[in-house]
Amino acid sequence: MFVNDLAFGFAMSEDGMTMTGDATITDSLRSAGSSLPRPSVLATMADCVAGVAACLSTAPRLAVTLDIVVRIVSDRSADSLELSAEIVKMGRSTVAAEVRFSDAATHELVAHSYVTFMASPRPQDIAPPLVRGMRTTGSMPVAFPDYIGMRVLEPGVTEIEHGPFVQQASGTLQGGAVALLAEMAAESLTGRPVLDLDTRYLTAVRRGPGRATAVSLGSGLVRAEVRDVGNGNRLAALVTARVAPG
């Protein structure tokens, strides 16, 4: 999966309630024309960091993501970030976590995230062998959207094919790829980098292509719908994005 080519790692505490780690933000992971990391990149990392702990709680069922909120709170970002996460609710059916991304040198908060998971209702969705952390070893040689095959069909409309490189354990389009669909739709519509992403996952994208369509709500807010085109154009996610001021 493309997740292996995002440079980050983390370890879980003995009780499974906190995680600490680090990430390297290269130019390929930044928003176009900005020093800030793409919110979809941070969403992918937050999903992984908190998702391991969530699977510990929902096992043997796979923990699937209900929503991810990422808010960038700094106007600049260092190359090296510290990751810290805490499980704020641990239940058999629902797990919620808070994830922070800070400048490794100054410890200034760069971005903040909330993630919520639920146990998959499908009995065939079994959690993979559980680990207490991870460390990726790859690097992304080109910009994140290009690397995973994102296409801008027209301003405000983006698309990506479904396939093993961009899917998670249950066979659906990975949550970070869904977030990037909406992010790129908002970015192409407004010509501005996205600062905040609020992604609500409604159902899986199992056939594809996944397609996002964005409309402006005014005052720098954009609403995007993500649909599974090959599955009756089924609505898969609703996303609200906030773009940088013009």
Biotite code that builds the C-alpha atoms (Angstrom):
import biotite.structure as struc

atoms = struc.array([
    struc.Atom([0.000, 0.000, 0.000], chain_id="A", res_id=1, res_name="MET", atom_name="CA", element="C"),
    struc.Atom([0.960, 3.629, -0.469], chain_id="A", res_id=2, res_name="PHE", atom_name="CA", element="C"),
    struc.Atom([0.972, 4.007, 3.333], chain_id="A", res_id=3, res_name="VAL", atom_name="CA", element="C"),
    struc.Atom([4.359, 2.270, 3.373], chain_id="A", res_id=4, res_name="ASN", atom_name="CA", element="C"),
    struc.Atom([5.786, 5.182, 1.396], chain_id="A", res_id=5, res_name="ASP", atom_name="CA", element="C"),
    struc.Atom([4.837, 7.807, 3.972], chain_id="A", res_id=6, res_name="LEU", atom_name="CA", element="C"),
    struc.Atom([7.813, 8.268, 6.288], chain_id="A", res_id=7, res_name="ALA", atom_name="CA", element="C"),
    struc.Atom([6.465, 7.840, 9.821], chain_id="A", res_id=8, res_name="PHE", atom_name="CA", element="C"),
    struc.Atom([6.481, 5.474, 12.761], chain_id="A", res_id=9, res_name="GLY", atom_name="CA", element="C"),
    struc.Atom([5.031, 5.060, 16.227], chain_id="A", res_id=10, res_name="PHE", atom_name="CA", element="C"),
    struc.Atom([4.929, 2.798, 19.271], chain_id="A", res_id=11, res_name="ALA", atom_name="CA", element="C"),
    struc.Atom([2.053, 2.037, 21.623], chain_id="A", res_id=12, res_name="MET", atom_name="CA", element="C"),
    struc.Atom([2.124, 2.139, 25.407], chain_id="A", res_id=13, res_name="SER", atom_name="CA", element="C"),
    struc.Atom([1.688, -1.092, 27.372], chain_id="A", res_id=14, res_name="GLU", atom_name="CA", element="C"),
    struc.Atom([-1.955, -0.337, 28.161], chain_id="A", res_id=15, res_name="ASP", atom_name="CA", element="C"),
    struc.Atom([-2.717, 0.557, 24.524], chain_id="A", res_id=16, res_name="GLY", atom_name="CA", element="C"),
    struc.Atom([-4.075, 3.986, 25.421], chain_id="A", res_id=17, res_name="MET", atom_name="CA", element="C"),
    struc.Atom([-1.291, 6.264, 24.150], chain_id="A", res_id=18, res_name="THR", atom_name="CA", element="C"),
    struc.Atom([0.985, 6.300, 21.109], chain_id="A", res_id=19, res_name="MET", atom_name="CA", element="C"),
    struc.Atom([4.103, 8.346, 20.367], chain_id="A", res_id=20, res_name="THR", atom_name="CA", element="C"),
    struc.Atom([6.107, 8.616, 17.182], chain_id="A", res_id=21, res_name="GLY", atom_name="CA", element="C"),
    struc.Atom([7.490, 10.834, 14.457], chain_id="A", res_id=22, res_name="ASP", atom_name="CA", element="C"),
    struc.Atom([6.993, 11.741, 10.815], chain_id="A", res_id=23, res_name="ALA", atom_name="CA", element="C"),
    struc.Atom([9.078, 13.287, 8.053], chain_id="A", res_id=24, res_name="THR", atom_name="CA", element="C"),
    struc.Atom([7.301, 15.751, 5.773], chain_id="A", res_id=25, res_name="ILE", atom_name="CA", element="C"),
    struc.Atom([8.980, 15.881, 2.385], chain_id="A", res_id=26, res_name="THR", atom_name="CA", element="C"),
    struc.Atom([8.035, 18.191, -0.487], chain_id="A", res_id=27, res_name="ASP", atom_name="CA", element="C"),
    struc.Atom([5.962, 15.413, -2.045], chain_id="A", res_id=28, res_name="SER", atom_name="CA", element="C"),
    struc.Atom([3.681, 15.441, 1.021], chain_id="A", res_id=29, res_name="LEU", atom_name="CA", element="C"),
    struc.Atom([3.065, 19.198, 1.114], chain_id="A", res_id=30, res_name="ARG", atom_name="CA", element="C"),
    struc.Atom([0.156, 21.120, -0.386], chain_id="A", res_id=31, res_name="SER", atom_name="CA", element="C"),
    struc.Atom([0.901, 22.722, -3.740], chain_id="A", res_id=32, res_name="ALA", atom_name="CA", element="C"),
    struc.Atom([2.609, 26.084, -3.248], chain_id="A", res_id=33, res_name="GLY", atom_name="CA", element="C"),
    struc.Atom([2.737, 25.677, 0.526], chain_id="A", res_id=34, res_name="SER", atom_name="CA", element="C"),
    struc.Atom([5.159, 24.493, 3.209], chain_id="A", res_id=35, res_name="SER", atom_name="CA", element="C"),
    struc.Atom([2.293, 22.825, 5.072], chain_id="A", res_id=36, res_name="LEU", atom_name="CA", element="C"),
    struc.Atom([1.632, 19.082, 4.929], chain_id="A", res_id=37, res_name="PRO", atom_name="CA", element="C"),
    struc.Atom([-1.484, 17.969, 3.101], chain_id="A", res_id=38, res_name="ARG", atom_name="CA", element="C"),
    struc.Atom([-4.285, 17.342, 5.618], chain_id="A", res_id=39, res_name="PRO", atom_name="CA", element="C"),
    struc.Atom([-4.981, 14.053, 3.826], chain_id="A", res_id=40, res_name="SER", atom_name="CA", element="C"),
    struc.Atom([-1.403, 12.938, 4.594], chain_id="A", res_id=41, res_name="VAL", atom_name="CA", element="C"),
    struc.Atom([-1.911, 13.703, 8.281], chain_id="A", res_id=42, res_name="LEU", atom_name="CA", element="C"),
    struc.Atom([-5.320, 11.994, 8.151], chain_id="A", res_id=43, res_name="ALA", atom_name="CA", element="C"),
    struc.Atom([-3.664, 8.848, 6.776], chain_id="A", res_id=44, res_name="THR", atom_name="CA", element="C"),
    struc.Atom([-1.088, 8.869, 9.564], chain_id="A", res_id=45, res_name="MET", atom_name="CA", element="C"),
    struc.Atom([-3.695, 9.557, 12.257], chain_id="A", res_id=46, res_name="ALA", atom_name="CA", element="C"),
    struc.Atom([-5.829, 6.728, 10.899], chain_id="A", res_id=47, res_name="ASP", atom_name="CA", element="C"),
    struc.Atom([-2.892, 4.312, 11.183], chain_id="A", res_id=48, res_name="CYS", atom_name="CA", element="C"),
    struc.Atom([-1.693, 5.488, 14.591], chain_id="A", res_id=49, res_name="VAL", atom_name="CA", element="C"),
    struc.Atom([-5.109, 5.307, 16.224], chain_id="A", res_id=50, res_name="ALA", atom_name="CA", element="C"),
    struc.Atom([-6.351, 2.388, 14.123], chain_id="A", res_id=51, res_name="GLY", atom_name="CA", element="C"),
    struc.Atom([-3.907, -0.104, 15.615], chain_id="A", res_id=52, res_name="VAL", atom_name="CA", element="C"),
    struc.Atom([-5.199, 0.646, 19.102], chain_id="A", res_id=53, res_name="ALA", atom_name="CA", element="C"),
    struc.Atom([-8.784, 0.527, 17.843], chain_id="A", res_id=54, res_name="ALA", atom_name="CA", element="C"),
    struc.Atom([-8.263, -2.965, 16.410], chain_id="A", res_id=55, res_name="CYS", atom_name="CA", element="C"),
    struc.Atom([-6.962, -4.130, 19.780], chain_id="A", res_id=56, res_name="LEU", atom_name="CA", element="C"),
    struc.Atom([-10.325, -3.176, 21.229], chain_id="A", res_id=57, res_name="SER", atom_name="CA", element="C"),
    struc.Atom([-12.621, -4.460, 18.467], chain_id="A", res_id=58, res_name="THR", atom_name="CA", element="C"),
    struc.Atom([-10.710, -7.705, 17.708], chain_id="A", res_id=59, res_name="ALA", atom_name="CA", element="C"),
    struc.Atom([-11.399, -10.122, 16.216], chain_id="A", res_id=60, res_name="PRO", atom_name="CA", element="C"),
    struc.Atom([-13.471, -7.707, 14.111], chain_id="A", res_id=61, res_name="ARG", atom_name="CA", element="C"),
    struc.Atom([-11.647, -5.124, 12.038], chain_id="A", res_id=62, res_name="LEU", atom_name="CA", element="C"),
    struc.Atom([-11.958, -1.513, 13.226], chain_id="A", res_id=63, res_name="ALA", atom_name="CA", element="C"),
    struc.Atom([-13.256, 0.663, 10.374], chain_id="A", res_id=64, res_name="VAL", atom_name="CA", element="C"),
    struc.Atom([-13.035, 4.450, 10.344], chain_id="A", res_id=65, res_name="THR", atom_name="CA", element="C"),
    struc.Atom([-16.193, 6.492, 10.897], chain_id="A", res_id=66, res_name="LEU", atom_name="CA", element="C"),
    struc.Atom([-14.688, 9.964, 10.675], chain_id="A", res_id=67, res_name="ASP", atom_name="CA", element="C"),
    struc.Atom([-11.404, 11.861, 10.672], chain_id="A", res_id=68, res_name="ILE", atom_name="CA", element="C"),
    struc.Atom([-11.010, 15.551, 11.422], chain_id="A", res_id=69, res_name="VAL", atom_name="CA", element="C"),
    struc.Atom([-7.674, 17.261, 10.696], chain_id="A", res_id=70, res_name="VAL", atom_name="CA", element="C"),
    struc.Atom([-7.088, 20.942, 11.470], chain_id="A", res_id=71, res_name="ARG", atom_name="CA", element="C"),
    struc.Atom([-3.805, 22.659, 10.663], chain_id="A", res_id=72, res_name="ILE", atom_name="CA", element="C"),
    struc.Atom([-3.203, 25.312, 13.304], chain_id="A", res_id=73, res_name="VAL", atom_name="CA", element="C"),
    struc.Atom([0.231, 26.626, 12.283], chain_id="A", res_id=74, res_name="SER", atom_name="CA", element="C"),
    struc.Atom([1.215, 28.762, 9.301], chain_id="A", res_id=75, res_name="ASP", atom_name="CA", element="C"),
    struc.Atom([4.415, 26.777, 8.743], chain_id="A", res_id=76, res_name="ARG", atom_name="CA", element="C"),
    struc.Atom([5.692, 23.239, 9.181], chain_id="A", res_id=77, res_name="SER", atom_name="CA", element="C"),
    struc.Atom([9.090, 21.761, 9.846], chain_id="A", res_id=78, res_name="ALA", atom_name="CA", element="C"),
    struc.Atom([10.395, 18.715, 8.017], chain_id="A", res_id=79, res_name="ASP", atom_name="CA", element="C"),
    struc.Atom([10.287, 16.658, 11.224], chain_id="A", res_id=80, res_name="SER", atom_name="CA", element="C"),
    struc.Atom([7.121, 16.240, 13.286], chain_id="A", res_id=81, res_name="LEU", atom_name="CA", element="C"),
    struc.Atom([6.397, 14.563, 16.598], chain_id="A", res_id=82, res_name="GLU", atom_name="CA", element="C"),
    struc.Atom([3.260, 12.413, 16.797], chain_id="A", res_id=83, res_name="LEU", atom_name="CA", element="C"),
    struc.Atom([1.306, 11.859, 19.994], chain_id="A", res_id=84, res_name="SER", atom_name="CA", element="C"),
    struc.Atom([-2.057, 10.156, 20.310], chain_id="A", res_id=85, res_name="ALA", atom_name="CA", element="C"),
    struc.Atom([-4.444, 9.240, 23.086], chain_id="A", res_id=86, res_name="GLU", atom_name="CA", element="C"),
    struc.Atom([-7.472, 6.966, 23.099], chain_id="A", res_id=87, res_name="ILE", atom_name="CA", element="C"),
    struc.Atom([-10.276, 9.038, 24.624], chain_id="A", res_id=88, res_name="VAL", atom_name="CA", element="C"),
    struc.Atom([-12.951, 6.331, 24.388], chain_id="A", res_id=89, res_name="LYS", atom_name="CA", element="C"),
    struc.Atom([-12.276, 2.602, 24.283], chain_id="A", res_id=90, res_name="MET", atom_name="CA", element="C"),
    struc.Atom([-15.312, 0.394, 23.786], chain_id="A", res_id=91, res_name="GLY", atom_name="CA", element="C"),
    struc.Atom([-16.064, -2.927, 22.116], chain_id="A", res_id=92, res_name="ARG", atom_name="CA", element="C"),
    struc.Atom([-18.029, -1.226, 19.345], chain_id="A", res_id=93, res_name="SER", atom_name="CA", element="C"),
    struc.Atom([-16.651, 2.346, 19.207], chain_id="A", res_id=94, res_name="THR", atom_name="CA", element="C"),
    struc.Atom([-13.165, 3.784, 19.724], chain_id="A", res_id=95, res_name="VAL", atom_name="CA", element="C"),
    struc.Atom([-12.263, 7.488, 19.595], chain_id="A", res_id=96, res_name="ALA", atom_name="CA", element="C"),
    struc.Atom([-8.791, 9.032, 19.571], chain_id="A", res_id=97, res_name="ALA", atom_name="CA", element="C"),
    struc.Atom([-7.065, 12.407, 19.572], chain_id="A", res_id=98, res_name="GLU", atom_name="CA", element="C"),
    struc.Atom([-3.844, 12.819, 17.564], chain_id="A", res_id=99, res_name="VAL", atom_name="CA", element="C"),
    struc.Atom([-1.404, 15.758, 17.671], chain_id="A", res_id=100, res_name="ARG", atom_name="CA", element="C"),
    struc.Atom([1.344, 16.698, 15.214], chain_id="A", res_id=101, res_name="PHE", atom_name="CA", element="C"),
    struc.Atom([4.027, 19.044, 16.597], chain_id="A", res_id=102, res_name="SER", atom_name="CA", element="C"),
    struc.Atom([7.254, 20.608, 15.362], chain_id="A", res_id=103, res_name="ASP", atom_name="CA", element="C"),
    struc.Atom([9.998, 18.238, 16.558], chain_id="A", res_id=104, res_name="ALA", atom_name="CA", element="C"),
    struc.Atom([12.386, 21.130, 17.286], chain_id="A", res_id=105, res_name="ALA", atom_name="CA", element="C"),
    struc.Atom([10.105, 23.704, 18.915], chain_id="A", res_id=106, res_name="THR", atom_name="CA", element="C"),
    struc.Atom([7.241, 21.399, 20.038], chain_id="A", res_id=107, res_name="HIS", atom_name="CA", element="C"),
    struc.Atom([4.803, 23.942, 18.570], chain_id="A", res_id=108, res_name="GLU", atom_name="CA", element="C"),
    struc.Atom([1.495, 22.352, 17.595], chain_id="A", res_id=109, res_name="LEU", atom_name="CA", element="C"),
    struc.Atom([1.200, 22.080, 13.802], chain_id="A", res_id=110, res_name="VAL", atom_name="CA", element="C"),
    struc.Atom([-2.029, 20.104, 13.413], chain_id="A", res_id=111, res_name="ALA", atom_name="CA", element="C"),
    struc.Atom([-4.703, 18.439, 15.508], chain_id="A", res_id=112, res_name="HIS", atom_name="CA", element="C"),
    struc.Atom([-6.901, 15.462, 14.658], chain_id="A", res_id=113, res_name="SER", atom_name="CA", element="C"),
    struc.Atom([-9.826, 13.440, 15.966], chain_id="A", res_id=114, res_name="TYR", atom_name="CA", element="C"),
    struc.Atom([-10.564, 9.928, 14.673], chain_id="A", res_id=115, res_name="VAL", atom_name="CA", element="C"),
    struc.Atom([-13.498, 7.630, 15.439], chain_id="A", res_id=116, res_name="THR", atom_name="CA", element="C"),
    struc.Atom([-13.736, 3.918, 14.653], chain_id="A", res_id=117, res_name="PHE", atom_name="CA", element="C"),
    struc.Atom([-16.367, 1.215, 14.892], chain_id="A", res_id=118, res_name="MET", atom_name="CA", element="C"),
    struc.Atom([-16.190, -2.566, 14.777], chain_id="A", res_id=119, res_name="ALA", atom_name="CA", element="C"),
    struc.Atom([-17.013, -3.687, 11.240], chain_id="A", res_id=120, res_name="SER", atom_name="CA", element="C"),
    struc.Atom([-20.521, -5.170, 11.069], chain_id="A", res_id=121, res_name="PRO", atom_name="CA", element="C"),
    struc.Atom([-19.332, -7.650, 8.421], chain_id="A", res_id=122, res_name="ARG", atom_name="CA", element="C"),
    struc.Atom([-18.198, -10.960, 9.981], chain_id="A", res_id=123, res_name="PRO", atom_name="CA", element="C"),
    struc.Atom([-15.653, -11.492, 7.192], chain_id="A", res_id=124, res_name="GLN", atom_name="CA", element="C"),
    struc.Atom([-13.784, -8.299, 8.154], chain_id="A", res_id=125, res_name="ASP", atom_name="CA", element="C"),
    struc.Atom([-11.236, -9.785, 10.532], chain_id="A", res_id=126, res_name="ILE", atom_name="CA", element="C"),
    struc.Atom([-8.485, -7.665, 12.067], chain_id="A", res_id=127, res_name="ALA", atom_name="CA", element="C"),
    struc.Atom([-4.980, -8.466, 10.772], chain_id="A", res_id=128, res_name="PRO", atom_name="CA", element="C"),
    struc.Atom([-2.327, -9.799, 13.171], chain_id="A", res_id=129, res_name="PRO", atom_name="CA", element="C"),
    struc.Atom([-2.087, -7.132, 15.839], chain_id="A", res_id=130, res_name="LEU", atom_name="CA", element="C"),
    struc.Atom([1.111, -5.185, 16.398], chain_id="A", res_id=131, res_name="VAL", atom_name="CA", element="C"),
    struc.Atom([1.997, -2.497, 18.919], chain_id="A", res_id=132, res_name="ARG", atom_name="CA", element="C"),
    struc.Atom([3.469, -0.041, 16.452], chain_id="A", res_id=133, res_name="GLY", atom_name="CA", element="C"),
    struc.Atom([4.836, 0.380, 12.962], chain_id="A", res_id=134, res_name="MET", atom_name="CA", element="C"),
    struc.Atom([7.681, 1.988, 11.047], chain_id="A", res_id=135, res_name="ARG", atom_name="CA", element="C"),
    struc.Atom([7.574, 2.648, 7.323], chain_id="A", res_id=136, res_name="THR", atom_name="CA", element="C"),
    struc.Atom([10.773, 2.452, 5.328], chain_id="A", res_id=137, res_name="THR", atom_name="CA", element="C"),
    struc.Atom([9.801, 3.850, 1.922], chain_id="A", res_id=138, res_name="GLY", atom_name="CA", element="C"),
    struc.Atom([9.855, 7.323, 0.454], chain_id="A", res_id=139, res_name="SER", atom_name="CA", element="C"),
    struc.Atom([7.539, 9.013, -2.013], chain_id="A", res_id=140, res_name="MET", atom_name="CA", element="C"),
    struc.Atom([9.437, 10.155, -5.114], chain_id="A", res_id=141, res_name="PRO", atom_name="CA", element="C"),
    struc.Atom([6.645, 12.306, -6.587], chain_id="A", res_id=142, res_name="VAL", atom_name="CA", element="C"),
    struc.Atom([3.759, 14.356, -5.233], chain_id="A", res_id=143, res_name="ALA", atom_name="CA", element="C"),
    struc.Atom([1.283, 12.344, -3.150], chain_id="A", res_id=144, res_name="PHE", atom_name="CA", element="C"),
    struc.Atom([-1.709, 12.818, -5.524], chain_id="A", res_id=145, res_name="PRO", atom_name="CA", element="C"),
    struc.Atom([0.334, 11.727, -8.543], chain_id="A", res_id=146, res_name="ASP", atom_name="CA", element="C"),
    struc.Atom([1.857, 8.793, -6.675], chain_id="A", res_id=147, res_name="TYR", atom_name="CA", element="C"),
    struc.Atom([-1.461, 7.157, -5.876], chain_id="A", res_id=148, res_name="ILE", atom_name="CA", element="C"),
    struc.Atom([-3.042, 7.958, -9.240], chain_id="A", res_id=149, res_name="GLY", atom_name="CA", element="C"),
    struc.Atom([-5.314, 10.884, -8.385], chain_id="A", res_id=150, res_name="MET", atom_name="CA", element="C"),
    struc.Atom([-6.831, 12.655, -11.391], chain_id="A", res_id=151, res_name="ARG", atom_name="CA", element="C"),
    struc.Atom([-8.425, 16.108, -11.614], chain_id="A", res_id=152, res_name="VAL", atom_name="CA", element="C"),
    struc.Atom([-11.179, 15.719, -14.221], chain_id="A", res_id=153, res_name="LEU", atom_name="CA", element="C"),
    struc.Atom([-12.157, 19.385, -14.037], chain_id="A", res_id=154, res_name="GLU", atom_name="CA", element="C"),
    struc.Atom([-11.991, 22.071, -11.334], chain_id="A", res_id=155, res_name="PRO", atom_name="CA", element="C"),
    struc.Atom([-13.823, 20.642, -8.334], chain_id="A", res_id=156, res_name="GLY", atom_name="CA", element="C"),
    struc.Atom([-13.998, 17.042, -9.620], chain_id="A", res_id=157, res_name="VAL", atom_name="CA", element="C"),
    struc.Atom([-11.381, 14.364, -8.869], chain_id="A", res_id=158, res_name="THR", atom_name="CA", element="C"),
    struc.Atom([-11.185, 10.620, -9.378], chain_id="A", res_id=159, res_name="GLU", atom_name="CA", element="C"),
    struc.Atom([-9.084, 7.603, -8.431], chain_id="A", res_id=160, res_name="ILE", atom_name="CA", element="C"),
    struc.Atom([-9.291, 3.966, -9.453], chain_id="A", res_id=161, res_name="GLU", atom_name="CA", element="C"),
    struc.Atom([-9.878, 1.243, -6.891], chain_id="A", res_id=162, res_name="HIS", atom_name="CA", element="C"),
    struc.Atom([-7.025, -1.239, -6.505], chain_id="A", res_id=163, res_name="GLY", atom_name="CA", element="C"),
    struc.Atom([-4.711, -3.027, -4.043], chain_id="A", res_id=164, res_name="PRO", atom_name="CA", element="C"),
    struc.Atom([-2.308, -0.068, -3.811], chain_id="A", res_id=165, res_name="PHE", atom_name="CA", element="C"),
    struc.Atom([-4.993, 2.205, -2.338], chain_id="A", res_id=166, res_name="VAL", atom_name="CA", element="C"),
    struc.Atom([-7.240, -0.175, -0.418], chain_id="A", res_id=167, res_name="GLN", atom_name="CA", element="C"),
    struc.Atom([-7.300, -1.253, 3.219], chain_id="A", res_id=168, res_name="GLN", atom_name="CA", element="C"),
    struc.Atom([-7.827, -4.628, 4.854], chain_id="A", res_id=169, res_name="ALA", atom_name="CA", element="C"),
    struc.Atom([-11.583, -4.832, 4.188], chain_id="A", res_id=170, res_name="SER", atom_name="CA", element="C"),
    struc.Atom([-11.089, -4.120, 0.486], chain_id="A", res_id=171, res_name="GLY", atom_name="CA", element="C"),
    struc.Atom([-12.416, -0.576, 0.507], chain_id="A", res_id=172, res_name="THR", atom_name="CA", element="C"),
    struc.Atom([-10.595, 2.547, -0.668], chain_id="A", res_id=173, res_name="LEU", atom_name="CA", element="C"),
    struc.Atom([-8.250, 3.577, 2.161], chain_id="A", res_id=174, res_name="GLN", atom_name="CA", element="C"),
    struc.Atom([-9.507, 6.478, 4.273], chain_id="A", res_id=175, res_name="GLY", atom_name="CA", element="C"),
    struc.Atom([-6.542, 8.695, 3.421], chain_id="A", res_id=176, res_name="GLY", atom_name="CA", element="C"),
    struc.Atom([-7.202, 8.261, -0.294], chain_id="A", res_id=177, res_name="ALA", atom_name="CA", element="C"),
    struc.Atom([-10.852, 9.230, 0.232], chain_id="A", res_id=178, res_name="VAL", atom_name="CA", element="C"),
    struc.Atom([-9.703, 12.313, 2.165], chain_id="A", res_id=179, res_name="ALA", atom_name="CA", element="C"),
    struc.Atom([-7.282, 13.221, -0.636], chain_id="A", res_id=180, res_name="LEU", atom_name="CA", element="C"),
    struc.Atom([-10.067, 12.935, -3.229], chain_id="A", res_id=181, res_name="LEU", atom_name="CA", element="C"),
    struc.Atom([-12.013, 15.607, -1.363], chain_id="A", res_id=182, res_name="ALA", atom_name="CA", element="C"),
    struc.Atom([-8.925, 17.703, -0.619], chain_id="A", res_id=183, res_name="GLU", atom_name="CA", element="C"),
    struc.Atom([-7.904, 17.811, -4.282], chain_id="A", res_id=184, res_name="MET", atom_name="CA", element="C"),
    struc.Atom([-11.469, 18.587, -5.348], chain_id="A", res_id=185, res_name="ALA", atom_name="CA", element="C"),
    struc.Atom([-11.514, 21.585, -2.983], chain_id="A", res_id=186, res_name="ALA", atom_name="CA", element="C"),
    struc.Atom([-8.003, 22.658, -3.992], chain_id="A", res_id=187, res_name="GLU", atom_name="CA", element="C"),
    struc.Atom([-8.730, 22.477, -7.728], chain_id="A", res_id=188, res_name="SER", atom_name="CA", element="C"),
    struc.Atom([-12.039, 24.324, -7.285], chain_id="A", res_id=189, res_name="LEU", atom_name="CA", element="C"),
    struc.Atom([-10.596, 27.254, -5.303], chain_id="A", res_id=190, res_name="THR", atom_name="CA", element="C"),
    struc.Atom([-6.943, 27.325, -6.343], chain_id="A", res_id=191, res_name="GLY", atom_name="CA", element="C"),
    struc.Atom([-5.959, 27.382, -2.659], chain_id="A", res_id=192, res_name="ARG", atom_name="CA", element="C"),
    struc.Atom([-4.382, 24.804, -0.336], chain_id="A", res_id=193, res_name="PRO", atom_name="CA", element="C"),
    struc.Atom([-6.653, 23.058, 2.148], chain_id="A", res_id=194, res_name="VAL", atom_name="CA", element="C"),
    struc.Atom([-6.074, 23.701, 5.854], chain_id="A", res_id=195, res_name="LEU", atom_name="CA", element="C"),
    struc.Atom([-8.850, 21.645, 7.469], chain_id="A", res_id=196, res_name="ASP", atom_name="CA", element="C"),
    struc.Atom([-10.590, 18.412, 6.472], chain_id="A", res_id=197, res_name="LEU", atom_name="CA", element="C"),
    struc.Atom([-13.653, 16.968, 8.192], chain_id="A", res_id=198, res_name="ASP", atom_name="CA", element="C"),
    struc.Atom([-14.328, 13.581, 6.587], chain_id="A", res_id=199, res_name="THR", atom_name="CA", element="C"),
    struc.Atom([-17.427, 11.513, 7.414], chain_id="A", res_id=200, res_name="ARG", atom_name="CA", element="C"),
    struc.Atom([-17.262, 7.986, 6.025], chain_id="A", res_id=201, res_name="TYR", atom_name="CA", element="C"),
    struc.Atom([-20.744, 6.714, 5.158], chain_id="A", res_id=202, res_name="LEU", atom_name="CA", element="C"),
    struc.Atom([-20.010, 3.503, 3.289], chain_id="A", res_id=203, res_name="THR", atom_name="CA", element="C"),
    struc.Atom([-17.144, 1.713, 1.565], chain_id="A", res_id=204, res_name="ALA", atom_name="CA", element="C"),
    struc.Atom([-15.797, 2.406, -1.927], chain_id="A", res_id=205, res_name="VAL", atom_name="CA", element="C"),
    struc.Atom([-15.488, -1.226, -3.046], chain_id="A", res_id=206, res_name="ARG", atom_name="CA", element="C"),
    struc.Atom([-15.667, -0.978, -6.852], chain_id="A", res_id=207, res_name="ARG", atom_name="CA", element="C"),
    struc.Atom([-14.535, 2.451, -7.936], chain_id="A", res_id=208, res_name="GLY", atom_name="CA", element="C"),
    struc.Atom([-13.521, 4.638, -9.343], chain_id="A", res_id=209, res_name="PRO", atom_name="CA", element="C"),
    struc.Atom([-13.972, 6.889, -6.361], chain_id="A", res_id=210, res_name="GLY", atom_name="CA", element="C"),
    struc.Atom([-15.023, 10.366, -7.442], chain_id="A", res_id=211, res_name="ARG", atom_name="CA", element="C"),
    struc.Atom([-15.263, 13.596, -5.439], chain_id="A", res_id=212, res_name="ALA", atom_name="CA", element="C"),
    struc.Atom([-17.312, 16.618, -6.447], chain_id="A", res_id=213, res_name="THR", atom_name="CA", element="C"),
    struc.Atom([-16.823, 19.891, -4.579], chain_id="A", res_id=214, res_name="ALA", atom_name="CA", element="C"),
    struc.Atom([-18.941, 23.040, -4.288], chain_id="A", res_id=215, res_name="VAL", atom_name="CA", element="C"),
    struc.Atom([-18.132, 26.267, -2.477], chain_id="A", res_id=216, res_name="SER", atom_name="CA", element="C"),
    struc.Atom([-20.114, 27.136, 0.650], chain_id="A", res_id=217, res_name="LEU", atom_name="CA", element="C"),
    struc.Atom([-18.536, 30.573, 0.896], chain_id="A", res_id=218, res_name="GLY", atom_name="CA", element="C"),
    struc.Atom([-16.121, 32.062, 3.436], chain_id="A", res_id=219, res_name="SER", atom_name="CA", element="C"),
    struc.Atom([-13.402, 29.578, 2.467], chain_id="A", res_id=220, res_name="GLY", atom_name="CA", element="C"),
    struc.Atom([-15.536, 26.490, 3.130], chain_id="A", res_id=221, res_name="LEU", atom_name="CA", element="C"),
    struc.Atom([-16.038, 23.759, 0.552], chain_id="A", res_id=222, res_name="VAL", atom_name="CA", element="C"),
    struc.Atom([-18.396, 20.766, 0.639], chain_id="A", res_id=223, res_name="ARG", atom_name="CA", element="C"),
    struc.Atom([-17.370, 17.613, -1.206], chain_id="A", res_id=224, res_name="ALA", atom_name="CA", element="C"),
    struc.Atom([-19.219, 14.387, -1.912], chain_id="A", res_id=225, res_name="GLU", atom_name="CA", element="C"),
    struc.Atom([-17.238, 11.204, -2.547], chain_id="A", res_id=226, res_name="VAL", atom_name="CA", element="C"),
    struc.Atom([-19.093, 8.509, -4.519], chain_id="A", res_id=227, res_name="ARG", atom_name="CA", element="C"),
    struc.Atom([-18.414, 4.947, -5.643], chain_id="A", res_id=228, res_name="ASP", atom_name="CA", element="C"),
    struc.Atom([-19.078, 5.426, -9.360], chain_id="A", res_id=229, res_name="VAL", atom_name="CA", element="C"),
    struc.Atom([-18.963, 1.706, -10.178], chain_id="A", res_id=230, res_name="GLY", atom_name="CA", element="C"),
    struc.Atom([-21.453, 0.847, -7.451], chain_id="A", res_id=231, res_name="ASN", atom_name="CA", element="C"),
    struc.Atom([-24.471, 2.813, -8.603], chain_id="A", res_id=232, res_name="GLY", atom_name="CA", element="C"),
    struc.Atom([-22.747, 6.119, -7.826], chain_id="A", res_id=233, res_name="ASN", atom_name="CA", element="C"),
    struc.Atom([-23.315, 5.368, -4.154], chain_id="A", res_id=234, res_name="ARG", atom_name="CA", element="C"),
    struc.Atom([-22.521, 8.167, -1.691], chain_id="A", res_id=235, res_name="LEU", atom_name="CA", element="C"),
    struc.Atom([-19.468, 7.030, 0.294], chain_id="A", res_id=236, res_name="ALA", atom_name="CA", element="C"),
    struc.Atom([-18.302, 10.115, 2.219], chain_id="A", res_id=237, res_name="ALA", atom_name="CA", element="C"),
    struc.Atom([-19.196, 13.708, 2.988], chain_id="A", res_id=238, res_name="LEU", atom_name="CA", element="C"),
    struc.Atom([-16.312, 16.118, 3.539], chain_id="A", res_id=239, res_name="VAL", atom_name="CA", element="C"),
    struc.Atom([-16.081, 19.735, 4.623], chain_id="A", res_id=240, res_name="THR", atom_name="CA", element="C"),
    struc.Atom([-12.818, 21.490, 3.752], chain_id="A", res_id=241, res_name="ALA", atom_name="CA", element="C"),
    struc.Atom([-11.498, 24.904, 4.757], chain_id="A", res_id=242, res_name="ARG", atom_name="CA", element="C"),
    struc.Atom([-9.058, 26.464, 2.320], chain_id="A", res_id=243, res_name="VAL", atom_name="CA", element="C"),
    struc.Atom([-6.392, 29.094, 2.943], chain_id="A", res_id=244, res_name="ALA", atom_name="CA", element="C"),
    struc.Atom([-7.462, 32.735, 2.546], chain_id="A", res_id=245, res_name="PRO", atom_name="CA", element="C"),
    struc.Atom([-7.099, 34.135, -0.937], chain_id="A", res_id=246, res_name="GLY", atom_name="CA", element="C"),
])
